[in-house]
Amino acid sequence: MARRKRKDRRTTLRVTLAGWLFLLVSLLVGLAAVRSQMPMMFVLFGAMLGGMAVSAMIARGMVIAANVHRELPTRAWQFETVYFGYYLRNRRRHSPCLGIALHEIAPRGVENAYGYCVHLPGRSVFRAGCRLNAENRGRVDLKGVRLTTKFPFGLVIVRRDVEQTASLVVWPAKGRLKSDLFRRGALEASNAPPSRLQGGQDEFFGLREYRTGDSPRWIHWRRSAGRETPVVREMAHPVPDVLFLVIDTSLDETEPLAEWQRERLLRLAATMIDQALMRGFQVGLAIAGAKGPEVFPPAMGIGARISLLDALANVSDAEPVAFHRVVEAIPASAVHNAQTFLLTEAREGISPAVLAGLGRSARHLEVIAAVDLEGVFEDNPLVRTREEKCP
């Protein structure tokens, strides 16, 4: 424990450009003092060297006294700005910490992760509001936070690295659907049969006697005529419509734009999942994972949203699973009453037998290839901005 505490307080020092110039002037003053043998020149030379040492001691004391805690969300959309905060606490009772800058240590996939605190009084806490740009889809692992300061004279930079691991899952960028790919929305005009879940206000289920707490608007006045106890309508929620996505993540090595096209398909899938869940659909997914086919049965809610978008974020180049194995792993019950979309780079790469088998199980099957994206999907404007900046 003591060794870890010493490691946490380890600091490094680097002389700034102003510091090197200051040292050069100090050496010239020392050389002049030796040649002239003037006492005041020796005093000035010693004061300049002492100022350098005092600057390093003060800066080191401030970065050691500051504790930091990162407050970071666990999920974010690609290319969008993520707002988070660093909480700084000054352990010292009386002495303040001044000019503390905070940086992420060697982050991969994020840019502009930076914070700053001008003045942190003793025994106080300060939240430095920060933001970062998540440029790459996938899991971003953050190692720790680096505290630096140049106070008081800007002659040296003292830094201290605080180990603080965290992970940020970056979902594929969300775009816009040019056309309504969903044949109907479960919360708009579902023709599905009503479920046995009573207590809703959507579809007529039956009649029952009035109970305390029932709304008077639910009373069926015609049937209640001549009865001692009024009769109310019992309503039921409709069974949600189901959307199921099957994604072919394999890359055609002969196609130079294969990876770019796959990223666009993943962004389309993320957009469809997000919009379908907001419209009350149950959404399922089949995709090639690192250890085999991954099939997510149709579900709805926040948990389903996180699971499905995390699966899209974790797609990598080294997918050893053949696409036909992904289709074979889909149970027939998952797509029996589902609108099924197969997203692939090229229709020619899909076996007719695979399409026929999936079409027999699904209620409705539609294939969207990379060449179809311009007609159904508009990419995130931030994606186009980044592509224009790339050489």
RAWO-V806186 format. One record per residue. N is the residue number from 1. RES is the residue in one small letter. PHI is phi in whole degrees, -180 to 180 (none if undefined). D_LAST is the distance of its C-alpha to the last C-alpha in Angstrom with 1 decimal. Layout:
# RAWO-V806186
N:RES:PHI:D_LAST + N:RES:PHI:D_LAST
This chain:
# RAWO-V806186
1:m:none:49.5 + 2:a:-67:50.2 + 3:r:-64:47.6 + 4:r:-65:44.9 + 5:k:-66:46.0 + 6:r:-65:45.8 + 7:k:-65:42.3 + 8:d:-68:41.3 + 9:r:-99:42.6 + 10:r:-71:41.0 + 11:t:-126:39.1 + 12:t:-127:37.1 + 13:l:-124:37.3 + 14:r:-138:34.9 + 15:v:-81:35.9 + 16:t:-81:33.8 + 17:l:-62:33.3 + 18:a:-63:36.2 + 19:g:-66:38.2 + 20:w:-64:37.7 + 21:l:-64:38.8 + 22:f:-64:41.7 + 23:l:-65:42.7 + 24:l:-62:42.7 + 25:v:-64:44.9 + 26:s:-62:47.1 + 27:l:-65:47.6 + 28:l:-65:48.5 + 29:v:-65:51.0 + 30:g:-64:52.4 + 31:l:-64:52.8 + 32:a:-66:54.6 + 33:a:-66:56.8 + 34:v:-65:57.8 + 35:r:-72:58.7 + 36:s:-89:60.5 + 37:q:55:62.1 + 38:m:-89:61.9 + 39:p:-59:62.2 + 40:m:-65:60.0 + 41:m:-69:57.1 + 42:f:-67:57.4 + 43:v:-62:57.5 + 44:l:-65:54.3 + 45:f:-63:52.6 + 46:g:-66:53.7 + 47:a:-65:52.6 + 48:m:-68:49.1 + 49:l:-66:48.7 + 50:g:-64:50.3 + 51:g:-63:47.8 + 52:m:-64:45.0 + 53:a:-68:46.7 + 54:v:-63:47.6 + 55:s:-60:44.0 + 56:a:-67:42.9 + 57:m:-67:45.8 + 58:i:-65:45.3 + 59:a:-63:41.6 + 60:r:-64:42.3 + 61:g:-62:45.1 + 62:m:-73:42.9 + 63:v:-72:40.1 + 64:i:-73:42.9 + 65:a:-74:44.8 + 66:a:-91:41.9 + 67:n:-97:41.5 + 68:v:-131:38.3 + 69:h:-136:37.8 + 70:r:-92:34.5 + 71:e:-113:34.9 + 72:l:-128:31.9 + 73:p:-67:31.8 + 74:t:-89:31.5 + 75:r:-133:29.2 + 76:a:-158:26.3 + 77:w:-87:23.9 + 78:q:-62:20.2 + 79:f:72:18.1 + 80:e:-97:21.4 + 81:t:-77:23.0 + 82:v:-105:25.8 + 83:y:-98:28.7 + 84:f:-149:30.9 + 85:g:-150:33.3 + 86:y:-107:34.6 + 87:y:-99:38.4 + 88:l:-104:39.7 + 89:r:-130:43.4 + 90:n:-90:45.3 + 91:r:-74:48.0 + 92:r:-75:49.9 + 93:r:-80:52.8 + 94:h:-113:52.9 + 95:s:-82:49.9 + 96:p:-83:46.7 + 97:c:-109:43.1 + 98:l:-126:41.0 + 99:g:63:37.3 + 100:i:-89:36.1 + 101:a:-106:32.3 + 102:l:-124:31.0 + 103:h:-135:27.8 + 104:e:-77:26.9 + 105:i:-83:27.1 + 106:a:43:24.0 + 107:p:-75:22.8 + 108:r:-117:20.3 + 109:g:94:18.5 + 110:v:-129:19.6 + 111:e:-133:18.6 + 112:n:62:20.9 + 113:a:-85:24.1 + 114:y:-153:26.4 + 115:g:-141:30.0 + 116:y:-152:32.6 + 117:c:-127:36.4 + 118:v:-78:38.2 + 119:h:-144:41.8 + 120:l:-127:43.2 + 121:p:-63:47.1 + 122:g:-62:49.2 + 123:r:58:49.7 + 124:s:-119:47.3 + 125:v:-124:44.2 + 126:f:-134:41.0 + 127:r:-104:38.2 + 128:a:-92:34.8 + 129:g:-69:32.8 + 130:c:-134:29.2 + 131:r:-152:26.1 + 132:l:-142:23.0 + 133:n:-107:19.8 + 134:a:-87:19.8 + 135:e:-86:16.2 + 136:n:-111:17.1 + 137:r:-70:19.9 + 138:g:125:22.9 + 139:r:-98:25.3 + 140:v:-103:24.4 + 141:d:-100:27.1 + 142:l:-101:27.9 + 143:k:-87:30.1 + 144:g:179:31.6 + 145:v:-120:31.6 + 146:r:-107:31.6 + 147:l:-97:34.1 + 148:t:-136:33.8 + 149:t:-152:35.9 + 150:k:-114:36.5 + 151:f:-71:39.7 + 152:p:-100:42.1 + 153:f:-110:41.2 + 154:g:72:37.5 + 155:l:-88:38.6 + 156:v:-135:37.4 + 157:i:-113:35.1 + 158:v:-107:36.8 + 159:r:-128:34.9 + 160:r:-140:36.3 + 161:d:-97:34.5 + 162:v:-109:36.1 + 163:e:-72:35.6 + 164:q:-156:35.0 + 165:t:-78:33.3 + 166:a:-161:31.9 + 167:s:-127:29.8 + 168:l:-126:27.6 + 169:v:-91:27.0 + 170:v:-102:23.9 + 171:w:-77:24.5 + 172:p:-57:22.0 + 173:a:-59:20.9 + 174:k:-94:23.7 + 175:g:-109:23.2 + 176:r:-140:26.0 + 177:l:-82:28.2 + 178:k:-74:28.6 + 179:s:-132:32.0 + 180:d:-80:34.7 + 181:l:-75:34.3 + 182:f:-85:37.3 + 183:r:-69:40.6 + 184:r:-164:42.3 + 185:g:-106:42.1 + 186:a:-65:44.7 + 187:l:-97:45.4 + 188:e:-110:45.7 + 189:a:-151:47.9 + 190:s:-78:48.3 + 191:n:-100:50.9 + 192:a:-69:51.1 + 193:p:-67:54.6 + 194:p:-68:55.4 + 195:s:-85:55.3 + 196:r:-85:58.3 + 197:l:-78:56.7 + 198:q:-89:59.1 + 199:g:99:58.9 + 200:g:-86:56.0 + 201:q:-132:56.2 + 202:d:-106:54.3 + 203:e:-132:56.7 + 204:f:-70:60.5 + 205:f:-112:61.8 + 206:g:170:65.6 + 207:l:-119:68.5 + 208:r:-152:70.1 + 209:e:-73:72.5 + 210:y:-66:71.4 + 211:r:-123:70.6 + 212:t:-59:70.3 + 213:g:102:66.9 + 214:d:-70:66.1 + 215:s:-73:64.9 + 216:p:-61:67.6 + 217:r:-68:65.1 + 218:w:-86:65.1 + 219:i:-71:68.9 + 220:h:-92:69.9 + 221:w:-66:72.9 + 222:r:-67:74.4 + 223:r:-73:74.7 + 224:s:-79:75.8 + 225:a:-63:78.8 + 226:g:83:82.0 + 227:r:-102:80.4 + 228:e:-74:81.2 + 229:t:-113:77.6 + 230:p:-63:74.8 + 231:v:-110:72.2 + 232:v:-116:68.5 + 233:r:-78:65.6 + 234:e:-99:63.6 + 235:m:-104:59.9 + 236:a:-135:57.2 + 237:h:-80:53.4 + 238:p:-76:51.8 + 239:v:-69:50.0 + 240:p:-64:46.3 + 241:d:-68:44.2 + 242:v:-120:42.0 + 243:l:-117:38.3 + 244:f:-127:37.2 + 245:l:-110:33.6 + 246:v:-119:33.1 + 247:i:-116:29.5 + 248:d:-92:28.4 + 249:t:-98:25.7 + 250:s:-69:25.8 + 251:l:-110:22.7 + 252:d:-88:22.9 + 253:e:-66:21.5 + 254:t:-82:21.5 + 255:e:-98:19.2 + 256:p:-65:15.4 + 257:l:-103:14.8 + 258:a:-63:17.9 + 259:e:-66:16.6 + 260:w:-63:14.6 + 261:q:-68:17.9 + 262:r:-64:20.0 + 263:e:-63:18.4 + 264:r:-66:19.1 + 265:l:-64:22.6 + 266:l:-67:23.1 + 267:r:-69:22.2 + 268:l:-63:24.6 + 269:a:-63:27.2 + 270:a:-63:26.9 + 271:t:-66:27.4 + 272:m:-65:30.4 + 273:i:-63:31.9 + 274:d:-64:31.7 + 275:q:-71:33.2 + 276:a:-65:35.8 + 277:l:-66:37.1 + 278:m:-67:37.4 + 279:r:-90:39.4 + 280:g:91:41.8 + 281:f:-75:40.8 + 282:q:-86:41.3 + 283:v:-123:38.0 + 284:g:-123:37.7 + 285:l:-152:34.9 + 286:a:-130:34.7 + 287:i:-155:31.8 + 288:a:-82:31.3 + 289:g:-101:31.6 + 290:a:-69:31.3 + 291:k:-112:35.1 + 292:g:142:35.8 + 293:p:-63:35.9 + 294:e:-114:35.8 + 295:v:-121:37.8 + 296:f:-108:38.3 + 297:p:-61:41.4 + 298:p:-57:41.3 + 299:a:-154:41.8 + 300:m:-141:41.2 + 301:g:108:40.8 + 302:i:-66:38.7 + 303:g:-61:39.1 + 304:a:-65:37.9 + 305:r:-60:34.9 + 306:i:-67:33.9 + 307:s:-63:34.7 + 308:l:-69:32.7 + 309:l:-71:29.5 + 310:d:-63:29.8 + 311:a:-63:30.0 + 312:l:-68:26.7 + 313:a:-66:25.0 + 314:n:-89:26.4 + 315:v:-64:25.1 + 316:s:-122:23.6 + 317:d:-76:22.4 + 318:a:-97:25.8 + 319:e:-100:28.1 + 320:p:-81:31.1 + 321:v:-89:33.0 + 322:a:-71:33.4 + 323:f:-66:33.0 + 324:h:-65:36.6 + 325:r:-70:37.8 + 326:v:-64:36.1 + 327:v:-66:37.9 + 328:e:-65:41.2 + 329:a:-80:41.0 + 330:i:-80:41.1 + 331:p:-69:44.8 + 332:a:-62:46.2 + 333:s:-68:47.4 + 334:a:-72:43.8 + 335:v:-115:42.9 + 336:h:-60:46.5 + 337:n:-118:46.3 + 338:a:-115:42.5 + 339:q:-80:40.0 + 340:t:-109:37.7 + 341:f:-120:34.1 + 342:l:-106:32.4 + 343:l:-102:28.6 + 344:t:-145:27.1 + 345:e:-68:24.1 + 346:a:-148:26.5 + 347:r:-63:30.2 + 348:e:-64:31.0 + 349:g:-82:30.4 + 350:i:-98:33.1 + 351:s:-67:36.7 + 352:p:-59:39.2 + 353:a:-66:41.6 + 354:v:-65:39.2 + 355:l:-64:38.8 + 356:a:-65:42.5 + 357:g:-66:43.4 + 358:l:-70:41.1 + 359:g:-66:42.3 + 360:r:-70:46.0 + 361:s:-83:45.5 + 362:a:-83:43.3 + 363:r:-69:44.9 + 364:h:-149:41.9 + 365:l:-123:38.9 + 366:e:-135:35.7 + 367:v:-103:32.7 + 368:i:-118:29.2 + 369:a:-99:26.6 + 370:a:-61:22.9 + 371:v:-72:23.7 + 372:d:-91:26.0 + 373:l:-65:23.6 + 374:e:-61:22.9 + 375:g:-85:26.6 + 376:v:-119:27.5 + 377:f:-140:24.6 + 378:e:-111:22.4 + 379:d:-70:19.6 + 380:n:-62:19.4 + 381:p:-57:17.9 + 382:l:-67:16.2 + 383:v:-66:14.3 + 384:r:-65:12.9 + 385:t:-62:12.1 + 386:r:-68:10.1 + 387:e:-66:8.2 + 388:e:-69:7.6 + 389:k:-78:6.4 + 390:c:-72:3.8 + 391:p:-70:0.0
